[in-house]
């Protein structure tokens, strides 16, 4: 499974993996329990802790601190005592799982665990210096800050870092960091303001991208599993979607939250571009413009008063539309080309000119349906560009000549798609019972969806969703993962709430309800 996993992981991918594990049915409390137990066993064995020994654990109000609470509880089972310093108020503990474990050690473990709530920097100085609370401790455990740390370190954590480093230097007490030393950027290894100098980092799940044993702040790094299965990395889940569902800033005005351009349609197909555009409108993009041949323009306007339709004379789009579409490309944040476009020679000539212009202007593009077929002799124009291609396996064969193995042959099919995406240097979203998404660096598989989605229009909805995520400032790979996941979830939601006989329009009409339902889970 080397195509699906790497030795190191970014902070963003940590959050995705955590949330995807929960999507797979593994509660956050289980992951926290595994983390705390693994850390406790490691430090007891590595540092030969014995009955009556004492460990000082410094905890923040996030999940890193929650791991520290669990460590204290498991040390108690080894008859090792703990002093837990909470840097912040108990009511500020950010997750119910962390609060649950804090309440246990405060209410029920008063014999083996002392707890101190540190409200400001003067209190931690009093506890550590005046009362010499850490005089007899064997180890210092850093659970202050996790992978979400940004900017200047706030009090009282800033003072705590200084005091921990002072105890480490003056009293030679070993320091163990949970997942990463507090204050280090997990993606770059840079010190944001100040950081813990650790003898041992016990990394959770995988090593964080920026950490290295060459760092002055890290003595040794080891990795412990916390129970996140391979499937959380392989398959797209709710964790992939959450960071891509951007929200408007308070000072946003019309047009700043996405301008989507959909180019498609022909005398034979009016519904396809309408589905993609209506998806953008119902998703919440600020402005969506649909460009079609004049023969179907009034039909599209009648779909909804929200439709903004521009057109060019004729039954098919041709080179005559080039200048007007160029102006719209300049206006847009992202472009979807292909739904219902047709395969006329004059349309191919237009498409080639548009692709060159889009590449020159460095705009994000989704190529779908007929747009893919027209590109089969022009793939060099999109190599290395900000492009998502959305073929099913039949369209992929037309486009590249490649015939894929069955959808459930994950390793075999995944390797072929990975190599193709790497060669083209763009993002592929191969539609099927399992959707395969790859940009030549990462590969993920989406399993949401249902057989009832094998109807006309669902692919146009998917193309529209890709455009939506791109136009709200997500990278192509992230956008393709989120679009595939949400498109499948949307189909499942409609089947559950409307029954097994539904249309693409039913899916579009339920976009907002499906998002709310998903976020509530």
VEXPA-871987 format. One record per residue (C-alpha): residue in one letter; x negated, y negated, z; residue number from 1. Coordinates in nm, 3 decimals. Example, Ala and Ser with C-alpha at 12.3 -4.5 7.8 and 13.67 -1.06 7.14 Angstrom:
# VEXPA-871987
   code        xx        yy        zz   pos
      A    -1.230     0.450     0.780     1
      S    -1.367     0.106     0.714     2
# end
This chain:
# VEXPA-871987
   code        xx        yy        zz   pos
      X     0.000     0.000     0.000     1
      X    -0.298    -0.236    -0.051     2
      X    -0.091    -0.447    -0.290     3
      X     0.147    -0.531    -0.007     4
      X    -0.086    -0.598     0.288     5
      X    -0.410    -0.783     0.353     6
      X    -0.649    -0.775     0.647     7
      X    -0.567    -1.132     0.749     8
      X    -0.240    -1.323     0.775     9
      X    -0.140    -1.690     0.772    10
      X     0.064    -1.855     1.046    11
      X     0.353    -1.888     0.803    12
      X     0.343    -1.518     0.720    13
      X     0.332    -1.434     1.092    14
      X     0.668    -1.606     1.137    15
      X     0.803    -1.431     0.828    16
      X     0.689    -1.088     0.954    17
      X     0.840    -1.149     1.300    18
      X     1.174    -1.253     1.154    19
      X     1.171    -0.974     0.896    20
      X     1.110    -0.718     1.172    21
      X     1.418    -0.854     1.347    22
      X     1.609    -0.834     1.017    23
      X     1.512    -0.466     1.010    24
      X     1.678    -0.427     1.351    25
      X     1.376    -0.461     1.580    26
      X     1.455    -0.720     1.851    27
      X     1.199    -0.989     1.933    28
      X     1.199    -0.860     2.291    29
      X     1.066    -0.524     2.167    30
      X     0.778    -0.698     1.985    31
      X     0.698    -0.904     2.294    32
      X     0.705    -0.592     2.511    33
      X     0.462    -0.410     2.279    34
      X     0.232    -0.713     2.273    35
      X     0.221    -0.753     2.651    36
      X     0.173    -0.382     2.714    37
      X    -0.107    -0.353     2.456    38
      X    -0.290    -0.652     2.602    39
      X    -0.256    -0.528     2.961    40
      X    -0.388    -0.180     2.877    41
      X    -0.677    -0.327     2.680    42
      X    -0.800    -0.562     2.951    43
      X    -0.757    -0.302     3.230    44
      X    -0.967    -0.051     3.038    45
      X    -1.220    -0.291     2.884    46
      X    -1.292    -0.483     3.206    47
      X    -1.244    -0.184     3.438    48
      X    -0.987    -0.358     3.654    49
      X    -0.892    -0.174     3.970    50
      X    -0.630    -0.189     4.239    51
      X    -0.617    -0.530     4.406    52
      X    -0.809    -0.716     4.134    53
      X    -0.665    -1.049     4.030    54
      X    -0.610    -1.203     3.683    55
      X    -0.511    -1.564     3.610    56
      X    -0.272    -1.600     3.314    57
      X    -0.208    -1.945     3.163    58
      X     0.121    -1.961     2.973    59
      X     0.293    -2.214     2.752    60
      X     0.667    -2.234     2.693    61
      X     0.660    -2.049     2.359    62
      X     0.640    -1.682     2.268    63
      X     0.265    -1.677     2.334    64
      X     0.349    -1.759     2.694    65
      X     0.622    -1.494     2.685    66
      X     0.357    -1.238     2.595    67
      X     0.162    -1.358     2.900    68
      X     0.461    -1.299     3.130    69
      X     0.486    -0.942     3.001    70
      X     0.111    -0.894     3.055    71
      X     0.157    -0.988     3.422    72
      X     0.441    -0.740     3.461    73
      X     0.240    -0.453     3.311    74
      X    -0.070    -0.540     3.513    75
      X     0.149    -0.498     3.819    76
      X     0.215    -0.139     3.711    77
      X    -0.165    -0.087     3.721    78
      X    -0.171    -0.241     4.074    79
      X    -0.356    -0.543     3.934    80
      X    -0.233    -0.876     4.070    81
      X    -0.173    -1.189     3.865    82
      X    -0.146    -1.563     3.907    83
      X     0.076    -1.700     3.630    84
      X     0.055    -2.072     3.558    85
      X     0.347    -2.200     3.350    86
      X     0.242    -2.520     3.173    87
      X     0.582    -2.686     3.143    88
      X     0.925    -2.657     3.300    89
      X     1.108    -2.321     3.307    90
      X     1.410    -2.480     3.138    91
      X     1.182    -2.572     2.846    92
      X     1.093    -2.209     2.773    93
      X     1.188    -2.184     2.407    94
      X     1.323    -1.834     2.354    95
      X     1.558    -1.617     2.553    96
      X     1.308    -1.329     2.539    97
      X     1.036    -1.539     2.705    98
      X     1.283    -1.674     2.962    99
      X     1.399    -1.317     3.037   100
      X     1.044    -1.210     3.121   101
      X     0.972    -1.527     3.322   102
      X     1.281    -1.465     3.534   103
      X     1.168    -1.108     3.608   104
      X     0.827    -1.205     3.741   105
      X     0.965    -1.501     3.939   106
      X     1.262    -1.323     4.096   107
      X     1.139    -0.970     4.149   108
      X     0.758    -0.946     4.137   109
      X     0.661    -1.185     4.416   110
      X     0.424    -0.932     4.575   111
      X     0.202    -0.869     4.273   112
      X     0.257    -1.191     4.074   113
      X     0.219    -1.547     4.203   114
      X     0.382    -1.808     3.981   115
      X     0.311    -2.180     3.963   116
      X     0.498    -2.432     3.750   117
      X     0.263    -2.703     3.627   118
      X     0.452    -3.021     3.541   119
      X     0.156    -3.253     3.482   120
      X    -0.219    -3.252     3.466   121
      X    -0.270    -3.354     3.829   122
      X    -0.091    -3.042     3.952   123
      X    -0.314    -2.803     3.760   124
      X    -0.622    -2.985     3.893   125
      X    -0.491    -2.944     4.247   126
      X    -0.420    -2.573     4.203   127
      X    -0.748    -2.485     4.035   128
      X    -0.989    -2.717     4.213   129
      X    -0.851    -2.815     4.553   130
      X    -0.695    -2.479     4.641   131
      X    -0.951    -2.270     4.449   132
      X    -0.678    -2.042     4.320   133
      X    -0.907    -1.893     4.057   134
      X    -1.205    -1.836     4.285   135
      X    -1.161    -1.460     4.311   136
      X    -1.007    -1.381     3.973   137
      X    -1.175    -1.131     3.743   138
      X    -1.029    -1.261     3.416   139
      X    -0.864    -1.569     3.266   140
      X    -0.596    -1.503     3.006   141
      X    -0.505    -1.775     2.756   142
      X    -0.139    -1.764     2.651   143
      X    -0.096    -2.140     2.617   144
      X    -0.045    -2.201     2.246   145
      X     0.036    -1.973     1.955   146
      X     0.022    -2.001     1.577   147
      X     0.259    -2.298     1.561   148
      X     0.021    -2.549     1.718   149
      X    -0.023    -2.881     1.534   150
      X    -0.203    -3.208     1.602   151
      X    -0.333    -3.347     1.928   152
      X    -0.297    -3.124     2.234   153
      X    -0.047    -3.262     2.485   154
      X    -0.068    -3.269     2.863   155
      X    -0.077    -3.071     3.083   156
      X    -0.213    -2.816     2.832   157
      X    -0.501    -3.046     2.734   158
      X    -0.628    -3.058     3.092   159
      X    -0.570    -2.684     3.132   160
      X    -0.796    -2.613     2.834   161
      X    -1.073    -2.827     2.987   162
      X    -1.039    -2.656     3.326   163
      X    -1.032    -2.303     3.179   164
      X    -1.344    -2.379     2.978   165
      X    -1.503    -2.522     3.291   166
      X    -1.426    -2.209     3.496   167
      X    -1.558    -1.995     3.212   168
      X    -1.885    -2.187     3.197   169
      X    -1.947    -2.250     3.567   170
      X    -1.815    -1.928     3.723   171
      X    -1.880    -1.697     3.425   172
      X    -1.523    -1.562     3.435   173
      X    -1.438    -1.386     3.106   174
      X    -1.162    -1.551     2.898   175
      X    -0.921    -1.344     2.690   176
      X    -0.706    -1.523     2.430   177
      X    -0.368    -1.383     2.328   178
      X    -0.362    -1.376     1.946   179
      X    -0.593    -1.679     1.905   180
      X    -0.773    -1.931     2.127   181
      X    -0.534    -2.215     2.208   182
      X    -0.621    -2.522     2.002   183
      X    -0.760    -2.343     1.696   184
      X    -0.579    -2.383     1.364   185
      X    -0.474    -2.025     1.279   186
      X    -0.509    -2.082     0.904   187
      X    -0.844    -2.264     0.895   188
      X    -1.014    -2.195     1.228   189
      X    -1.063    -2.568     1.279   190
      X    -1.037    -2.721     1.625   191
      X    -0.734    -2.948     1.617   192
      X    -0.836    -3.154     1.923   193
      X    -0.992    -2.919     2.176   194
      X    -0.979    -2.541     2.213   195
      X    -1.031    -2.251     2.452   196
      X    -1.370    -2.082     2.433   197
      X    -1.286    -1.712     2.451   198
      X    -1.493    -1.400     2.502   199
      X    -1.224    -1.181     2.347   200
      X    -0.933    -1.249     2.114   201
      X    -0.664    -0.981     2.117   202
      X    -0.499    -1.041     1.781   203
      X    -0.138    -0.929     1.742   204
      X    -0.025    -0.746     1.427   205
      X    -0.308    -0.876     1.205   206
      X    -0.604    -1.114     1.233   207
      X    -0.500    -1.473     1.173   208
      X    -0.637    -1.614     0.852   209
      X    -0.870    -1.877     1.002   210
      X    -1.027    -1.667     1.276   211
      X    -1.382    -1.542     1.254   212
      X    -1.630    -1.394     1.500   213
      X    -1.877    -1.652     1.370   214
      X    -1.676    -1.920     1.550   215
      X    -1.820    -2.082     1.862   216
      X    -1.479    -2.030     2.023   217
      X    -1.455    -1.654     1.967   218
      X    -1.679    -1.381     2.110   219
      X    -1.505    -1.074     1.969   220
      X    -1.176    -1.003     1.789   221
      X    -0.971    -0.686     1.819   222
      X    -0.625    -0.614     1.678   223
      X    -0.329    -0.456     1.854   224
      X    -0.005    -0.342     1.696   225
      X     0.312    -0.496     1.834   226
      X     0.547    -0.266     1.647   227
      X     0.600    -0.462     1.324   228
      X     0.643    -0.189     1.059   229
      X     0.499    -0.203     0.707   230
      X     0.849    -0.266     0.575   231
      X     0.850    -0.614     0.732   232
      X     0.564    -0.709     0.500   233
      X     0.673    -0.508     0.196   234
      X     1.040    -0.604     0.178   235
      X     1.184    -0.953     0.155   236
      X     1.395    -1.042     0.457   237
      X     1.559    -1.324     0.644   238
      X     1.214    -1.438     0.753   239
      X     1.124    -1.523     0.393   240
      X     1.442    -1.724     0.345   241
      X     1.445    -1.937     0.663   242
      X     1.143    -2.162     0.586   243
      X     1.268    -2.227     0.230   244
      X     1.613    -2.354     0.339   245
      X     1.501    -2.714     0.361   246
      X     1.720    -2.981     0.518   247
      X     1.765    -3.344     0.423   248
      X     1.573    -3.611     0.610   249
      X     1.778    -3.881     0.776   250
      X     1.663    -4.145     0.525   251
      X     1.712    -3.935     0.209   252
      X     1.912    -4.092    -0.070   253
      X     2.075    -3.933    -0.372   254
      X     1.823    -3.756    -0.588   255
      X     1.558    -3.694    -0.321   256
      X     1.690    -3.349    -0.232   257
      X     1.651    -3.188    -0.568   258
      X     1.718    -3.277    -0.931   259
      X     1.781    -2.962    -1.132   260
      X     1.796    -2.941    -1.511   261
      X     1.959    -2.638    -1.674   262
      X     1.901    -2.588    -2.047   263
      X     2.097    -2.317    -2.228   264
      X     2.419    -2.216    -2.390   265
      X     2.522    -2.159    -2.751   266
      X     2.844    -2.114    -2.944   267
      X     2.853    -1.754    -2.820   268
      X     2.785    -1.821    -2.452   269
      X     2.930    -2.103    -2.247   270
      X     2.957    -1.934    -1.907   271
      X     2.589    -1.854    -1.850   272
      X     2.454    -2.211    -1.815   273
      X     2.764    -2.306    -1.618   274
      X     2.694    -2.032    -1.361   275
      X     2.335    -2.153    -1.311   276
      X     2.442    -2.517    -1.280   277
      X     2.735    -2.449    -1.047   278
      X     2.497    -2.249    -0.829   279
      X     2.278    -2.558    -0.797   280
      X     2.579    -2.778    -0.719   281
      X     2.722    -2.543    -0.454   282
      X     2.378    -2.478    -0.305   283
      X     2.353    -2.848    -0.232   284
      X     2.106    -2.987    -0.485   285
      X     2.161    -3.362    -0.513   286
      X     2.197    -3.374    -0.890   287
      X     2.232    -3.106    -1.156   288
      X     2.236    -3.184    -1.528   289
      X     2.326    -2.918    -1.783   290
      X     2.202    -2.953    -2.140   291
      X     2.391    -2.751    -2.402   292
      X     2.490    -2.762    -2.769   293
      X     2.790    -2.986    -2.834   294
      X     3.012    -2.695    -2.937   295
      X     3.051    -2.588    -2.572   296
      X     2.997    -2.918    -2.389   297
      X     3.364    -2.986    -2.317   298
      X     3.414    -2.630    -2.197   299
      X     3.141    -2.683    -1.936   300
      X     3.286    -3.016    -1.824   301
      X     3.614    -2.840    -1.755   302
      X     3.450    -2.598    -1.510   303
      X     3.421    -2.868    -1.245   304
      X     3.428    -3.248    -1.208   305
      X     3.086    -3.207    -1.046   306
      X     2.931    -3.092    -1.374   307
      X     2.710    -3.349    -1.550   308
      X     2.677    -3.232    -1.909   309
      X     2.453    -3.366    -2.185   310
      X     2.466    -3.221    -2.534   311
      X     2.318    -3.214    -2.881   312
      X     2.523    -3.169    -3.202   313
      X     2.556    -2.816    -3.334   314
      X     2.619    -2.457    -3.231   315
      X     2.265    -2.398    -3.105   316
      X     1.999    -2.612    -2.946   317
      X     1.733    -2.717    -3.195   318
      X     1.436    -2.949    -3.235   319
      X     1.682    -3.238    -3.274   320
      X     1.737    -3.226    -2.896   321
      X     1.367    -3.255    -2.812   322
      X     1.340    -3.625    -2.724   323
      X     1.648    -3.635    -2.503   324
      X     1.547    -3.318    -2.319   325
      X     1.197    -3.461    -2.265   326
      X     1.355    -3.758    -2.090   327
      X     1.557    -3.520    -1.870   328
      X     1.246    -3.317    -1.790   329
      X     1.081    -3.635    -1.663   330
      X     1.389    -3.695    -1.446   331
      X     1.404    -3.344    -1.300   332
      X     1.218    -3.168    -1.021   333
      X     1.264    -2.822    -1.172   334
      X     1.405    -2.674    -1.490   335
      X     1.595    -2.354    -1.570   336
      X     1.580    -2.253    -1.938   337
      X     1.750    -1.958    -2.100   338
      X     2.102    -1.872    -1.981   339
      X     2.315    -1.819    -2.293   340
      X     2.051    -1.993    -2.508   341
      X     2.068    -1.753    -2.804   342
      X     1.778    -1.630    -3.014   343
      X     1.792    -1.858    -3.318   344
      X     1.465    -1.953    -3.488   345
      X     1.539    -2.324    -3.447   346
      X     1.591    -2.268    -3.074   347
      X     1.258    -2.088    -3.047   348
      X     1.089    -2.386    -3.213   349
      X     1.248    -2.618    -2.957   350
      X     1.154    -2.393    -2.666   351
      X     0.786    -2.386    -2.765   352
      X     0.777    -2.768    -2.776   353
      X     0.955    -2.791    -2.440   354
      X     0.720    -2.543    -2.272   355
      X     0.419    -2.743    -2.389   356
      X     0.573    -3.062    -2.256   357
      X     0.675    -2.906    -1.923   358
      X     0.320    -2.773    -1.878   359
      X     0.174    -3.116    -1.957   360
      X     0.404    -3.280    -1.700   361
      X     0.330    -3.003    -1.445   362
      X     0.698    -2.931    -1.376   363
      X     0.828    -2.610    -1.216   364
      X     1.016    -2.382    -1.454   365
      X     1.245    -2.078    -1.444   366
      X     1.261    -1.879    -1.767   367
      X     1.560    -1.647    -1.786   368
      X     1.764    -1.435    -2.029   369
      X     1.728    -1.548    -2.393   370
      X     1.450    -1.786    -2.294   371
      X     1.241    -1.481    -2.206   372
      X     1.307    -1.310    -2.539   373
      X     1.207    -1.622    -2.732   374
      X     0.877    -1.639    -2.540   375
      X     0.750    -1.294    -2.634   376
      X     0.511    -1.438    -2.894   377
      X     0.409    -1.740    -2.686   378
      X     0.306    -1.604    -2.346   379
      X    -0.023    -1.792    -2.364   380
      X     0.174    -2.116    -2.318   381
      X     0.292    -2.021    -1.967   382
      X    -0.016    -1.847    -1.829   383
      X    -0.132    -2.007    -1.506   384
      X     0.171    -2.237    -1.485   385
      X     0.428    -2.303    -1.213   386
      X     0.672    -2.060    -1.373   387
      X     0.913    -1.791    -1.254   388
      X     1.009    -1.527    -1.510   389
      X     1.327    -1.335    -1.424   390
      X     1.352    -1.033    -1.658   391
      X     1.525    -0.704    -1.593   392
      X     1.318    -0.407    -1.708   393
      X     1.472    -0.412    -2.058   394
      X     1.381    -0.779    -2.106   395
      X     1.036    -0.710    -1.965   396
      X     0.983    -0.444    -2.231   397
      X     1.085    -0.690    -2.503   398
      X     0.859    -0.955    -2.354   399
      X     0.547    -0.745    -2.292   400
      X     0.604    -0.395    -2.431   401
      X     0.565    -0.253    -2.079   402
      X     0.801     0.024    -1.970   403
      X     0.830     0.051    -1.595   404
      X     0.863     0.367    -1.383   405
      X     1.184     0.407    -1.176   406
      X     1.267     0.128    -0.929   407
      X     1.205     0.348    -0.622   408
      X     0.851     0.449    -0.726   409
      X     0.722     0.161    -0.521   410
      X     0.346     0.218    -0.542   411
      X     0.342     0.299    -0.913   412
      X     0.587     0.032    -1.023   413
      X     0.435    -0.223    -0.786   414
      X     0.083    -0.176    -0.926   415
      X     0.198    -0.232    -1.285   416
      X     0.389    -0.548    -1.192   417
      X     0.103    -0.673    -0.976   418
      X    -0.149    -0.636    -1.258   419
      X     0.083    -0.804    -1.509   420
      X     0.149    -1.100    -1.278   421
      X    -0.224    -1.130    -1.215   422
      X    -0.296    -1.127    -1.590   423
      X    -0.030    -1.389    -1.665   424
      X    -0.112    -1.587    -1.346   425
      X     0.251    -1.673    -1.274   426
      X     0.543    -1.543    -1.070   427
      X     0.743    -1.243    -1.190   428
      X     1.085    -1.156    -1.051   429
      X     1.173    -0.819    -1.203   430
      X     1.546    -0.761    -1.145   431
      X     1.690    -0.420    -1.064   432
      X     1.830    -0.209    -0.778   433
      X     1.508    -0.321    -0.609   434
      X     1.380    -0.662    -0.720   435
      X     1.000    -0.684    -0.746   436
      X     0.846    -1.027    -0.690   437
      X     0.478    -1.089    -0.755   438
      X     0.241    -1.375    -0.833   439
      X    -0.076    -1.169    -0.880   440
      X    -0.180    -1.227    -0.518   441
      X     0.121    -1.107    -0.319   442
      X     0.391    -0.856    -0.403   443
      X     0.723    -0.815    -0.226   444
      X     1.036    -0.610    -0.288   445
      X     1.394    -0.716    -0.232   446
      X     1.658    -0.458    -0.138   447
      X     1.964    -0.678    -0.084   448
      X     2.254    -0.649    -0.327   449
      X     2.520    -0.399    -0.421   450
      X     2.631    -0.201    -0.729   451
      X     2.928    -0.435    -0.774   452
      X     2.681    -0.705    -0.881   453
      X     2.618    -0.528    -1.213   454
      X     2.859    -0.770    -1.380   455
      X     2.812    -1.065    -1.611   456
      X     2.681    -1.383    -1.453   457
      X     2.496    -1.260    -1.145   458
      X     2.162    -1.298    -1.322   459
      X     2.254    -1.657    -1.410   460
      X     2.331    -1.719    -1.042   461
      X     1.988    -1.578    -0.956   462
      X     1.817    -1.804    -1.210   463
      X     2.006    -2.100    -1.063   464
      X     1.896    -2.006    -0.712   465
      X     1.533    -1.988    -0.825   466
      X     1.574    -2.341    -0.959   467
      X     1.737    -2.453    -0.632   468
      X     1.450    -2.334    -0.416   469
      X     1.191    -2.480    -0.654   470
      X     1.364    -2.818    -0.668   471
      X     1.368    -2.841    -0.287   472
      X     0.987    -2.822    -0.282   473
      X     0.908    -2.454    -0.239   474
      X     0.630    -2.270    -0.418   475
      X     0.730    -2.034    -0.706   476
      X     0.658    -1.712    -0.515   477
      X     0.849    -1.829    -0.206   478
      X     1.133    -1.950    -0.428   479
      X     1.159    -1.620    -0.614   480
      X     1.158    -1.418    -0.290   481
      X     1.427    -1.635    -0.132   482
      X     1.640    -1.641    -0.447   483
      X     1.630    -1.262    -0.488   484
      X     1.708    -1.202    -0.120   485
      X     1.990    -1.455    -0.100   486
      X     2.144    -1.356    -0.434   487
      X     2.172    -0.997    -0.311   488
      X     2.299    -1.103     0.032   489
      X     2.556    -1.326    -0.137   490
      X     2.688    -1.029    -0.336   491
      X     2.708    -0.820    -0.018   492
      X     2.889    -1.103     0.163   493
      X     3.150    -1.140    -0.113   494
      X     3.209    -0.764    -0.129   495
      X     3.258    -0.754     0.247   496
      X     3.498    -1.050     0.253   497
      X     3.679    -1.028    -0.083   498
      X     3.653    -0.662    -0.175   499
      X     3.463    -0.469    -0.439   500
      X     3.614    -0.648    -0.741   501
      X     3.460    -0.990    -0.762   502
      X     3.300    -1.223    -1.015   503
      X     2.995    -1.445    -1.035   504
      X     3.227    -1.740    -0.969   505
      X     3.332    -1.575    -0.642   506
      X     2.967    -1.560    -0.543   507
      X     2.910    -1.925    -0.631   508
      X     3.218    -2.034    -0.435   509
      X     3.090    -1.859    -0.122   510
      X     2.729    -1.985    -0.116   511
      X     2.771    -2.209     0.186   512
      X     2.972    -1.956     0.387   513
      X     2.714    -1.686     0.314   514
      X     2.427    -1.911     0.430   515
      X     2.607    -1.988     0.755   516
      X     2.683    -1.619     0.808   517
      X     2.322    -1.524     0.745   518
      X     2.180    -1.785     0.981   519
      X     2.417    -1.672     1.256   520
      X     2.281    -1.316     1.248   521
# end
